[in-house]
Amino acid sequence: MSKSYAFILAIIAYLIWGLSPIYFKMIESVPATEIIIHRIIWSAVCCTFLIFFIKQKQWWQPLLTHPRYIVILFGTGFMLSMNWLTYVWAINNNYMLEASLGYYINPLLSVLLGTLVLKEKMRKLQWIAIFLAVIGVMIQIILMGQLPWISVFLALTFALYGLIRKIVPINVLSGMMVETWTLVPVTIGWLLFHSNAVSLSPSFWHSHMILLCMLAGPITLIPLILFNVAAKHLPYSSIGFLQYISPTLVFLLAIFYFHENFQIEKLLTFAFIWLALILFSLDTYLIRRGGKFVAR
C-alpha cells in the first residue's frame, strides 16, 4: 500500500471520529447508557463477522495460552465503555468542548504514562508541553471554579486503555472481539434489571431508531480498522499530526454547528493546550528528522 493511500485512510478514520457527534445527536432521545449498550452489542456482532470474513485463523490461540488476557481485556473493555459513555453523555448534554479538550490532552497524558509506567524517557519539549497543559487545566479550575472532569476522565481512561493494550500482545480486532463479547452479558443483565428501558419498548423496535442504533457497530469499528491499516504504512510522526483532526472537528462542531457557549476562561485553557500540542508535535517532527535539533 502506498503512503498516499494510507494517508487517505487515516484521514477518513479521523473524520469519522470527529464527525461522530452528529450521529450521537441523532439518537440523543435514547439514554446514553443504552446507546453504549447498543454500541457494545453491535460492535461485538460486527467483530464476529469481520473475523470470519477475513478468515483470521486461530485468533483465540493466545487467549487459550494466556487465559489472564481475557480478564485483562474484560477490564480494558469496561474502561473503554466508560470512556464511550462519558463521551456520549457529554455530546448529548452540550459538553462537546469538554470532550474535545479531553482528546487534545490525551496524547500528552499518554506520553506521561509511558514515562511513569514504561520508564520511557521524556525530552525537554515534552516536559514543557505537559507543564503547559497542566497550566491550562489549572486556569479552568481557578477561573471557573471547577475541574474539567469530563476532559480529564476521557483523557485518562483512553490513555490507560492505550497503555494496557500496548502491553497485552493481542491484535486490535481480536482484542475488540473479546472486549465486546465479555461485556455483552453485562449489558443484557443491565437490561433485565431495567424493564422500562427505551430499548425494550416495542415502539423502539418498530421505529427507525433501532436501525440508527445498529449503526453504532460499524461506526465504532470502521474507523478503528482504517486507522490500524494506515498506521502500518505511515510514519509515527504523520499519525501524531493527524490525531488532532478529531478533537478539532468536535471543537468546530461545538461552536459553529451546535452553538455551545465558549467562555473566555475556556479559550485560555484551550490556548495553553494548543500551545502544548504545538511543542509536542514539533518535538515529534524533529525527532523524526533526526533529533539533533531537539533540546535535551
C-alpha positions in Angstrom: 0.0 0.0 0.0 1.3 3.4 -0.9 1.8 6.1 1.7 -0.7 8.4 0.0 -3.4 5.8 0.1 -2.6 5.1 3.8 -2.7 8.8 4.4 -6.2 9.0 2.9 -7.4 6.0 5.0 -6.1 7.7 8.2 -7.8 11.0 7.4 -11.1 9.1 6.7 -10.8 7.4 10.1 -10.2 10.7 11.9 -13.0 12.4 10.0 -15.5 9.7 11.1 -14.3 10.1 14.7 -14.5 13.9 14.5 -18.0 13.9 13.0 -19.4 11.2 15.2 -21.2 13.9 17.5 -23.6 14.4 14.6 -24.6 10.7 14.8 -24.9 10.7 18.6 -27.1 13.8 18.4 -29.4 12.0 16.0 -30.0 9.3 18.6 -30.0 11.5 21.7 -33.6 10.5 22.6 -32.0 7.2 23.6 -30.4 7.4 27.1 -26.5 7.5 26.9 -26.3 4.2 28.9 -28.5 2.4 26.3 -26.5 3.9 23.4 -23.4 2.3 24.9 -25.2 -1.0 25.3 -26.1 -0.9 21.6 -22.5 0.1 20.7 -21.2 -2.9 22.6 -23.7 -5.4 21.2 -23.5 -4.3 17.6 -19.7 -3.9 17.8 -19.5 -7.5 19.0 -21.6 -8.7 16.1 -19.6 -6.7 13.6 -16.3 -8.1 15.1 -17.6 -11.6 14.7 -18.5 -11.1 11.0 -15.2 -9.4 10.3 -13.0 -12.1 11.9 -14.8 -14.8 9.9 -14.9 -12.7 6.7 -11.1 -12.1 6.7 -10.6 -15.7 7.8 -8.3 -14.7 10.7 -7.3 -18.2 11.8 -6.6 -19.2 15.4 -7.1 -15.7 16.7 -8.1 -17.3 20.0 -4.8 -19.2 20.4 -3.0 -16.5 22.6 -6.1 -16.4 24.8 -6.0 -20.1 25.4 -2.3 -20.0 26.2 -2.7 -17.0 28.5 -6.3 -17.0 30.0 -5.4 -13.9 32.1 -5.6 -11.9 28.8 -9.4 -12.5 28.8 -9.7 -10.9 32.3 -7.4 -8.0 31.2 -9.4 -7.5 28.1 -12.7 -7.5 30.0 -11.1 -4.7 32.2 -10.0 -2.7 29.1 -13.4 -3.2 27.5 -15.1 -1.9 30.6 -12.7 1.0 30.7 -13.4 1.8 27.1 -17.2 1.5 27.6 -16.9 4.1 30.4 -15.0 6.3 28.1 -17.7 5.9 25.4 -20.5 6.5 28.0 -18.8 9.8 29.2 -18.2 10.9 25.7 -21.8 10.3 24.5 -23.2 11.9 27.7 -21.0 14.9 27.1 -22.1 15.2 23.5 -25.8 14.9 24.2 -25.7 17.3 27.2 -23.9 20.1 25.4 -20.4 19.5 26.8 -18.7 18.9 23.5 -16.0 21.5 24.2 -15.1 19.5 27.3 -15.0 16.3 25.2 -12.8 18.0 22.6 -10.4 19.2 25.3 -10.1 15.7 26.7 -8.9 14.3 23.4 -6.5 17.2 22.9 -5.0 16.3 26.3 -4.9 12.6 25.6 -1.6 12.3 23.7 0.2 14.4 26.3 -1.1 12.1 29.1 -0.2 9.0 27.1 3.4 10.2 26.9 3.4 10.9 30.7 2.1 7.5 31.4 4.7 6.0 29.2 7.3 7.7 31.3 5.8 6.7 34.7 4.9 3.1 33.8 7.1 2.0 30.9 10.1 4.1 32.1 10.3 5.8 28.7 12.4 8.9 28.7 10.7 12.2 28.0 12.5 15.1 26.2 12.6 18.7 27.4 10.0 19.9 24.9 7.6 17.1 26.0 8.1 18.1 29.6 7.3 21.7 28.7 4.3 20.7 26.7 2.9 18.7 29.7 3.6 21.7 32.0 1.7 24.0 29.7 -1.2 21.5 29.6 -1.3 21.5 33.4 -1.4 25.3 33.5 -4.3 25.2 31.0 -6.3 22.9 33.3 -5.4 24.9 36.4 -6.7 28.1 34.7 -10.1 26.5 34.2 -10.1 25.3 37.9 -9.2 28.7 39.2 -11.2 31.0 36.9 -14.3 28.7 36.6 -14.1 27.1 40.0 -14.4 23.6 38.7 -12.2 20.7 37.5 -12.9 19.9 33.8 -13.7 16.3 35.0 -15.1 15.2 31.6 -11.9 16.2 29.8 -9.7 14.6 32.5 -11.7 11.4 32.6 -11.8 11.0 28.8 -8.1 11.6 28.5 -7.2 9.4 31.5 -9.3 6.4 30.6 -8.3 6.4 26.9 -4.6 6.9 27.8 -4.8 4.0 30.3 -6.7 1.9 27.7 -3.9 2.5 25.1 -1.2 1.7 27.7 -2.7 -1.6 28.7 -3.5 -2.6 25.2 0.1 -1.8 24.3 1.3 -4.2 26.9 -1.1 -7.1 26.1 0.1 -8.8 22.9 -3.3 -9.2 21.2 -4.1 -7.6 17.9 -6.8 -4.9 17.6 -9.7 -6.9 16.1 -9.2 -9.9 18.3 -8.9 -7.7 21.3 -12.1 -5.8 20.4 -13.8 -9.1 19.9 -13.0 -10.2 23.4 -13.7 -6.8 24.9 -17.1 -6.5 23.5 -18.3 -10.1 23.9 -17.2 -10.3 27.5 -19.3 -7.1 28.1 -22.4 -8.4 26.3 -23.7 -10.4 29.3 -23.2 -7.3 31.4 -25.4 -5.3 29.0 -28.0 -8.0 28.9 -28.0 -8.1 32.7 -28.5 -4.3 32.9 -31.5 -4.5 30.5 -33.0 -7.3 32.6 -33.0 -5.1 35.7 -34.3 -2.1 33.7 -37.5 -3.3 32.2 -38.6 0.2 31.4 -35.6 0.8 29.2 -36.3 2.6 25.9 -34.5 -0.2 24.0 -37.0 -2.8 25.3 -40.0 -0.9 24.1 -41.9 -2.4 21.2 -42.3 1.1 19.6 -38.4 1.4 19.6 -38.0 -1.9 17.6 -40.7 -0.7 15.1 -39.0 2.7 14.6 -36.0 3.9 12.6 -34.1 4.3 15.9 -33.2 0.7 16.1 -31.5 1.0 12.7 -29.7 4.1 13.8 -28.5 2.4 17.0 -27.3 -0.7 15.0 -25.0 1.7 13.1 -23.1 2.2 16.3 -21.3 -1.1 15.5 -19.9 -0.1 12.1 -19.3 3.5 13.2 -17.1 2.1 16.0 -15.2 -0.5 14.0 -14.7 1.0 10.5 -12.5 4.0 11.6 -10.6 1.7 14.0 -9.8 -0.7 11.2 -8.9 2.1 8.7 -6.6 3.7 11.3 -4.8 0.5 12.1 -4.3 -0.3 8.4 -3.0 3.2 7.8 -0.7 3.2 10.8 1.2 0.2 9.4 2.2 2.2 6.4 2.7 5.7 7.8 5.5 7.2 9.9 4.6 7.7 13.5 5.0 11.5 13.2 2.3 11.6 10.5 -0.1 9.8 12.7 0.8 12.2 15.5 -0.1 15.2 13.5 -3.3 13.6 12.1 -4.7 12.7 15.6 -5.6 16.3 16.2 -8.2 16.2 13.3 -10.9 14.6 15.5 -10.9 16.9 18.5 -10.6 19.9 16.2 -13.7 18.8 14.3 -15.5 18.3 17.6 -14.4 21.7 18.7 -15.6 23.4 15.5 -18.9 21.5 15.6 -19.5 22.6 19.2 -19.0 26.3 18.4 -20.3 26.7 14.9 -22.9 24.0 14.4 -24.3 23.3 17.9 -23.5 26.8 19.2 -22.1 25.8 22.6 -21.2 28.7 25.0 -17.5 29.4 24.6 -16.3 31.4 27.6 -13.1 33.3 27.8 -11.8 31.0 30.6 -12.2 28.0 28.3 -10.4 30.0 25.5 -7.4 30.5 27.8 -7.4 26.8 28.7 -7.6 25.7 25.0 -4.8 28.2 24.2 -2.4 26.6 26.6 -3.4 23.1 25.4 -2.9 24.1 21.8 0.5 25.6 22.6 1.4 22.4 24.4 0.4 20.4 21.4 2.4 22.6 19.0 5.5 21.9 21.1 4.7 18.3 21.4 4.2 18.0 17.6 7.4 20.0 16.9 9.3 17.6 19.2 7.9 14.6 17.3 8.8 16.2 13.9 12.3 17.0 15.0 12.9 13.5 16.3 11.6 12.1 13.1 14.1 14.3 11.2 17.0 13.0 13.2 16.6 14.5 16.7 19.8 16.6 16.6 17.8 19.8 17.0 15.8 18.8 20.0 16.8 20.3 23.3 17.7 17.6 25.8 
